[in-house]
């Protein structure tokens, strides 16, 4: 952005930056106009002024709308956090009192994290912040990261190996795996060897809706293979399948322990050197110092220490 340092900010219509952000989000002039409450000619005029200001086309027409140029993409990466921070500063009340606040927090969670963390979080909120509401947004990892960058959610919780200079994160907890089967399984006792494991048919819970999980990758490295009888993207159906079949599932231990509370299931050690995983909370740097968001992060961290 070194070529725009000479721009006089005092003479710059900052509304153009809001229009630019809407165009980046919608990549369509008509939808951007609707998003902003402007007419299509007014939005087109703002785009023309932006192009003149930046000495770049910024968006080129394609069959489905507009495609941002490399310069537009680079500009958006720097402008969006600044716009989010301005919006948050203007909307954020000077003092945040969780006991009286009726704020709605939007949180992105994976299916696993929602199952493990959300009940305890809601239980705690009912006691200390009964008027606060939660809006949970689900989806695969890239979708949640995109919602975070767009400012549509306050934070996300899950597995996020990608790093970003625009994000901050906090470890919530570490998880390990275990095997689960029904208590009356005719072939599985207290000892569970790799031979036993490979001889059984398996239930795979795969959010990606594929037939290759972490276990299968590890087995393939040893030229081994298991038989997957059922693959499902949903954790909640797993205990009911397991209690009514002789399938074995390899699950995060916290999930398995929840299942055992209400179903006739038993836990077994995984007879493989299967590594666990870490669950993180991640938020955009533009919300790092906002009192309400700081309070929410501290609460989630507190609840996570109890699970």
C-alpha positions as CSV (number, residue, x, y, z in Angstrom):
1,X,0.0,0.0,0.0
2,X,3.0,2.3,-0.3
3,X,1.5,3.9,-3.4
4,X,-1.4,5.5,-1.4
5,X,0.7,7.1,1.4
6,X,0.3,10.5,-0.3
7,X,-3.5,10.4,0.1
8,X,-4.8,13.2,2.3
9,X,-7.1,11.5,4.8
10,X,-8.8,14.8,5.7
11,X,-10.1,14.9,2.1
12,X,-11.0,11.2,1.9
13,X,-14.6,10.1,2.0
14,X,-14.3,7.2,4.5
15,X,-17.6,5.9,3.3
16,X,-15.8,4.7,0.2
17,X,-13.9,2.2,2.4
18,X,-17.3,0.8,3.7
19,X,-18.4,0.4,0.1
20,X,-15.2,-1.3,-0.8
21,X,-15.6,-3.7,2.1
22,X,-19.2,-4.5,1.0
23,X,-18.0,-5.1,-2.6
24,X,-15.3,-7.5,-1.3
25,X,-17.9,-9.4,0.7
26,X,-20.6,-9.6,-2.0
27,X,-18.5,-9.4,-5.2
28,X,-21.6,-8.0,-6.8
29,X,-22.6,-4.4,-7.1
30,X,-26.4,-5.0,-6.7
31,X,-25.9,-7.1,-3.6
32,X,-23.4,-4.7,-2.1
33,X,-25.9,-1.9,-2.7
34,X,-28.6,-3.8,-0.8
35,X,-26.2,-4.6,2.0
36,X,-25.4,-0.9,2.4
37,X,-28.9,0.5,1.8
38,X,-27.7,2.4,-1.3
39,X,-28.9,2.5,-4.8
40,X,-27.1,0.6,-7.5
41,X,-26.0,3.8,-9.3
42,X,-24.6,5.3,-6.1
43,X,-22.6,2.1,-5.4
44,X,-21.3,2.0,-9.0
45,X,-20.3,5.7,-8.6
46,X,-18.5,4.9,-5.4
47,X,-16.7,2.1,-7.1
48,X,-15.6,4.5,-9.9
49,X,-14.2,6.9,-7.3
50,X,-12.4,4.0,-5.6
51,X,-10.8,3.0,-8.8
52,X,-9.6,6.5,-9.5
53,X,-8.3,6.9,-5.9
54,X,-6.4,3.6,-6.0
55,X,-5.3,3.8,-9.6
56,X,-6.4,0.2,-10.0
57,X,-9.5,-1.6,-11.5
58,X,-10.0,-3.2,-8.1
59,X,-12.8,-5.5,-9.4
60,X,-13.1,-7.0,-12.9
61,X,-16.3,-8.3,-14.2
62,X,-17.0,-12.0,-14.6
63,X,-20.1,-14.0,-15.4
64,X,-21.2,-14.3,-11.8
65,X,-20.3,-10.8,-10.6
66,X,-17.0,-9.2,-9.7
67,X,-13.6,-10.6,-9.1
68,X,-11.2,-8.6,-6.9
69,X,-7.7,-7.8,-8.3
70,X,-4.6,-8.7,-6.4
71,X,-4.4,-5.1,-5.2
72,X,-8.0,-5.2,-3.9
73,X,-7.2,-8.4,-2.0
74,X,-4.2,-6.9,-0.4
75,X,-6.1,-3.8,0.5
76,X,-9.0,-5.7,2.0
77,X,-6.6,-7.7,4.3
78,X,-5.5,-4.4,5.9
79,X,-8.8,-2.5,5.8
80,X,-11.2,-5.1,7.2
81,X,-9.6,-5.4,10.7
82,X,-9.5,-1.6,10.9
83,X,-13.2,-1.3,10.0
84,X,-14.1,-4.0,12.4
85,X,-12.2,-2.2,15.2
86,X,-13.9,1.1,14.4
87,X,-17.4,-0.6,14.4
88,X,-16.7,-2.4,17.7
89,X,-15.4,0.8,19.3
90,X,-18.5,2.7,18.3
91,X,-21.0,0.0,19.3
92,X,-19.3,-1.2,22.5
93,X,-20.8,0.3,25.7
94,X,-18.3,2.1,27.9
95,X,-18.9,-0.5,30.7
96,X,-19.8,-4.1,30.5
97,X,-21.9,-5.7,33.2
98,X,-22.6,-9.4,32.5
99,X,-25.3,-9.5,35.2
100,X,-27.4,-7.0,33.4
101,X,-26.2,-7.1,29.8
102,X,-28.6,-8.6,27.1
103,X,-25.9,-8.9,24.5
104,X,-25.9,-11.6,21.9
105,X,-22.6,-13.3,21.4
106,X,-22.0,-15.3,18.2
107,X,-19.6,-18.2,18.6
108,X,-18.3,-20.6,16.0
109,X,-17.9,-24.2,17.2
110,X,-17.2,-27.6,15.7
111,X,-19.7,-30.4,16.5
112,X,-17.3,-31.9,19.0
113,X,-16.6,-28.7,20.9
114,X,-20.3,-27.8,20.9
115,X,-21.1,-31.2,22.5
116,X,-18.4,-31.0,25.1
117,X,-18.3,-27.3,26.0
118,X,-21.7,-25.7,25.3
119,X,-23.8,-27.4,28.0
120,X,-21.4,-26.3,30.8
121,X,-21.1,-22.8,29.3
122,X,-24.9,-22.3,29.2
123,X,-25.2,-23.6,32.8
124,X,-22.7,-21.0,34.0
125,X,-24.3,-18.2,32.0
126,X,-27.7,-18.9,33.6
127,X,-26.1,-18.2,36.9
128,X,-23.9,-15.1,36.3
129,X,-25.4,-13.6,33.1
130,X,-29.0,-14.7,32.7
131,X,-29.9,-12.1,30.0
132,X,-27.0,-12.8,27.7
133,X,-27.8,-14.9,24.6
134,X,-25.5,-17.2,22.5
135,X,-25.8,-17.7,18.8
136,X,-23.8,-20.8,17.8
137,X,-22.5,-21.0,14.2
138,X,-21.5,-24.4,13.0
139,X,-19.5,-25.5,9.9
140,X,-16.2,-26.7,8.7
141,X,-13.0,-25.0,9.7
142,X,-12.5,-22.7,6.7
143,X,-16.1,-21.4,7.0
144,X,-15.7,-20.5,10.7
145,X,-12.4,-18.7,9.9
146,X,-14.1,-16.8,7.2
147,X,-16.9,-15.7,9.5
148,X,-14.4,-14.6,12.0
149,X,-12.5,-12.4,9.5
150,X,-15.8,-10.9,8.3
151,X,-16.7,-9.9,11.9
152,X,-19.8,-12.0,11.9
153,X,-18.8,-14.0,15.0
154,X,-17.0,-13.0,18.1
155,X,-14.8,-16.0,18.4
156,X,-14.3,-19.6,17.4
157,X,-13.5,-22.8,19.3
158,X,-12.0,-25.9,17.7
159,X,-9.0,-27.3,15.9
160,X,-7.3,-24.6,13.8
161,X,-3.8,-25.5,12.7
162,X,-3.7,-22.5,10.3
163,X,-1.9,-19.5,11.8
164,X,-2.9,-15.9,11.0
165,X,-1.3,-12.6,12.1
166,X,-4.8,-11.2,12.3
167,X,-5.9,-13.7,15.0
168,X,-5.1,-14.4,18.6
169,X,-5.7,-17.7,20.3
170,X,-5.8,-19.5,23.6
171,X,-5.4,-23.2,24.4
172,X,-8.6,-24.5,26.0
173,X,-7.8,-28.2,26.6
174,X,-6.0,-31.3,25.2
175,X,-7.9,-34.4,24.2
176,X,-7.0,-38.1,23.7
177,X,-8.7,-41.0,22.0
178,X,-10.2,-44.2,23.3
179,X,-12.2,-47.1,21.8
180,X,-15.9,-47.7,22.6
181,X,-18.1,-50.7,22.1
182,X,-21.2,-52.1,23.8
183,X,-20.8,-53.8,27.1
184,X,-22.2,-57.1,25.9
185,X,-19.9,-57.3,22.9
186,X,-19.4,-61.0,22.3
187,X,-15.7,-60.9,21.4
188,X,-14.2,-58.0,23.2
189,X,-13.1,-58.3,26.8
190,X,-10.8,-56.2,29.0
191,X,-7.8,-56.9,26.8
192,X,-7.9,-55.3,23.4
193,X,-5.0,-55.9,21.0
194,X,-4.2,-54.5,17.6
195,X,-5.2,-57.9,16.2
196,X,-8.6,-57.7,18.0
197,X,-9.0,-54.1,16.7
198,X,-8.4,-55.0,13.1
199,X,-10.7,-58.1,13.3
200,X,-13.7,-56.0,14.2
201,X,-15.9,-53.7,12.0
202,X,-15.8,-50.0,12.9
203,X,-18.0,-46.9,13.1
204,X,-16.2,-43.8,11.9
205,X,-17.4,-40.3,12.9
206,X,-16.0,-38.0,10.2
207,X,-17.1,-34.4,10.0
208,X,-15.5,-34.3,6.6
209,X,-18.0,-37.1,5.5
210,X,-15.2,-39.3,4.1
211,X,-14.1,-42.8,4.9
212,X,-10.5,-42.0,6.1
213,X,-9.9,-40.8,9.6
214,X,-6.8,-40.3,11.7
215,X,-6.7,-44.0,12.5
216,X,-6.8,-45.0,8.9
217,X,-3.9,-42.7,8.0
218,X,-1.9,-44.2,10.9
219,X,-2.8,-47.8,9.8
220,X,-1.9,-47.1,6.2
221,X,1.6,-46.1,7.3
222,X,2.0,-49.6,8.7
223,X,0.4,-51.3,5.7
224,X,-2.7,-52.1,7.8
225,X,-6.3,-51.5,7.2
226,X,-9.6,-51.7,9.2
227,X,-13.1,-52.4,7.9
228,X,-15.4,-49.3,8.3
229,X,-19.0,-50.5,8.3
230,X,-20.6,-47.1,8.9
231,X,-19.3,-43.6,8.4
232,X,-21.3,-40.7,9.8
233,X,-20.6,-36.9,10.3
234,X,-22.6,-36.8,13.5
235,X,-21.3,-37.7,17.0
236,X,-24.8,-37.9,18.5
237,X,-25.9,-40.9,16.6
238,X,-22.8,-42.9,17.5
239,X,-23.8,-44.3,21.0
240,X,-27.1,-45.6,19.6
241,X,-25.4,-47.4,16.7
242,X,-22.8,-48.9,19.1
243,X,-25.4,-50.2,21.6
244,X,-27.4,-51.9,18.9
245,X,-24.4,-53.4,17.0
246,X,-21.0,-55.0,17.5
247,X,-19.2,-52.1,15.9
248,X,-16.2,-50.4,17.5
249,X,-15.7,-46.6,17.5
250,X,-12.5,-44.7,18.1
251,X,-13.7,-41.4,19.7
252,X,-12.4,-38.5,21.7
253,X,-12.4,-39.6,25.3
254,X,-14.5,-36.7,26.6
255,X,-17.2,-37.7,24.1
256,X,-17.0,-41.4,25.0
257,X,-17.3,-40.6,28.7
258,X,-20.5,-38.6,28.0
259,X,-22.0,-41.6,26.1
260,X,-21.2,-44.0,28.9
261,X,-23.3,-41.9,31.3
262,X,-26.5,-43.0,29.6
263,X,-25.7,-46.0,27.4
264,X,-24.5,-49.5,28.1
265,X,-21.0,-49.0,26.6
266,X,-17.5,-49.6,27.7
267,X,-14.2,-47.9,27.1
268,X,-11.0,-49.5,25.9
269,X,-7.5,-48.2,25.2
270,X,-6.6,-47.6,21.6
271,X,-4.1,-50.3,20.6
272,X,-2.3,-47.8,18.4
273,X,0.1,-44.9,19.0
274,X,-2.7,-42.5,18.1
275,X,-1.9,-38.9,19.0
276,X,-4.6,-36.7,20.6
277,X,-5.4,-33.1,19.7
278,X,-5.6,-29.6,21.2
279,X,-8.7,-27.4,21.2
280,X,-8.2,-23.7,20.9
281,X,-10.2,-20.6,21.2
282,X,-9.4,-18.0,18.5
283,X,-10.5,-14.4,18.0
284,X,-9.8,-11.5,15.8
285,X,-7.2,-9.0,17.0
286,X,-9.6,-6.2,16.5
287,X,-11.7,-7.4,19.4
288,X,-8.8,-8.2,21.7
289,X,-9.4,-5.3,24.1
290,X,-13.1,-5.1,24.1
291,X,-14.5,-5.6,27.6
292,X,-17.4,-7.8,26.7
293,X,-15.2,-10.0,24.5
294,X,-12.5,-10.2,27.2
295,X,-15.2,-11.3,29.7
296,X,-16.5,-14.0,27.3
297,X,-13.1,-15.4,26.6
298,X,-12.3,-15.6,30.4
299,X,-15.6,-17.4,31.0
300,X,-14.9,-20.0,28.2
301,X,-11.4,-20.5,29.6
302,X,-12.9,-21.0,33.1
303,X,-15.5,-23.5,31.9
304,X,-12.9,-25.4,29.8
305,X,-10.8,-26.0,32.8
306,X,-13.7,-28.0,34.4
307,X,-14.4,-30.4,31.5
